[in-house]
Amino acid sequence: MGSVQKLAANLRNSLNGLLACWDEHSFRLEVYALVLGVGAVVWLERPLWAGGLALCSILLVMMAEALNTAIERLCDRITLAQDPQIKVVKDVASAGVFLSVLIAALAWMWLLFGVPG
């Protein structure tokens, strides 16, 4: 397979993954937050780098959510029974999403209150 075909296949796989994430309510909310964030960055008239950083923080949350979704689906594929070890794995993945949300919240608070216009 040539380089262009491989790149096209990789892109197709990534788009399929994004479509799979769309089934997750949290991921859809994060997409909406990204759209609103773009509008907020334009409206706030902050430096481009600061707005870009704040928007990247939302993308970080979306990435963590995608990885969490993959881990949860893999765990559910292994067993749907109540398993304490699987619960820990899912909880740790969820903690990753939570930490990324904290990063995004800090980035947006900094953009809103800490960066001069």
HUPE-V65231 format. One record per residue. N is the residue number from 1. RES is the residue in one small letter. PHI is phi in degrees with one decimal (NA if undefined). Layout:
N,RES,PHI + N,RES,PHI
//
This chain:
1,m,NA + 2,g,-73.6 + 3,s,-61.5 + 4,v,-67.4 + 5,q,-65.3 + 6,k,-64.7 + 7,l,-60.9 + 8,a,-63.8 + 9,a,-64.7 + 10,n,-62.5 + 11,l,-63.4 + 12,r,-61.0 + 13,n,-62.5 + 14,s,-64.9 + 15,l,-64.7 + 16,n,-61.9 + 17,g,-64.5 + 18,l,-62.8 + 19,l,-64.4 + 20,a,-65.7 + 21,c,-66.2 + 22,w,-59.9 + 23,d,-66.5 + 24,e,-86.5 + 25,h,-57.0 + 26,s,-60.9 + 27,f,-64.8 + 28,r,-61.9 + 29,l,-62.0 + 30,e,-68.6 + 31,v,-63.8 + 32,y,-63.2 + 33,a,-62.6 + 34,l,-63.6 + 35,v,-62.3 + 36,l,-64.4 + 37,g,-63.1 + 38,v,-60.5 + 39,g,-61.9 + 40,a,-64.6 + 41,v,-62.4 + 42,v,-66.0 + 43,w,-67.1 + 44,l,-72.1 + 45,e,53.8 + 46,r,-88.5 + 47,p,-56.4 + 48,l,-56.1 + 49,w,-63.3 + 50,a,-70.3 + 51,g,-64.4 + 52,g,-62.6 + 53,l,-63.9 + 54,a,-64.3 + 55,l,-66.3 + 56,c,-62.9 + 57,s,-64.8 + 58,i,-69.2 + 59,l,-62.0 + 60,l,-61.8 + 61,v,-63.1 + 62,m,-63.3 + 63,m,-64.3 + 64,a,-62.2 + 65,e,-64.3 + 66,a,-63.2 + 67,l,-65.8 + 68,n,-61.5 + 69,t,-61.4 + 70,a,-61.9 + 71,i,-64.8 + 72,e,-62.3 + 73,r,-67.3 + 74,l,-65.0 + 75,c,-60.9 + 76,d,-67.1 + 77,r,-71.0 + 78,i,-70.5 + 79,t,-161.3 + 80,l,-98.3 + 81,a,-70.2 + 82,q,-68.9 + 83,d,-128.9 + 84,p,-61.7 + 85,q,-71.6 + 86,i,-64.0 + 87,k,-59.7 + 88,v,-62.6 + 89,v,-59.6 + 90,k,-64.8 + 91,d,-65.4 + 92,v,-66.3 + 93,a,-62.9 + 94,s,-65.1 + 95,a,-62.1 + 96,g,-61.0 + 97,v,-64.2 + 98,f,-58.6 + 99,l,-63.7 + 100,s,-67.2 + 101,v,-65.6 + 102,l,-61.2 + 103,i,-60.0 + 104,a,-63.9 + 105,a,-61.3 + 106,l,-64.1 + 107,a,-61.5 + 108,w,-73.2 + 109,m,-63.9 + 110,w,-64.0 + 111,l,-63.5 + 112,l,-74.2 + 113,f,-120.6 + 114,g,-117.7 + 115,v,-102.3 + 116,p,-65.9 + 117,g,-76.2
//
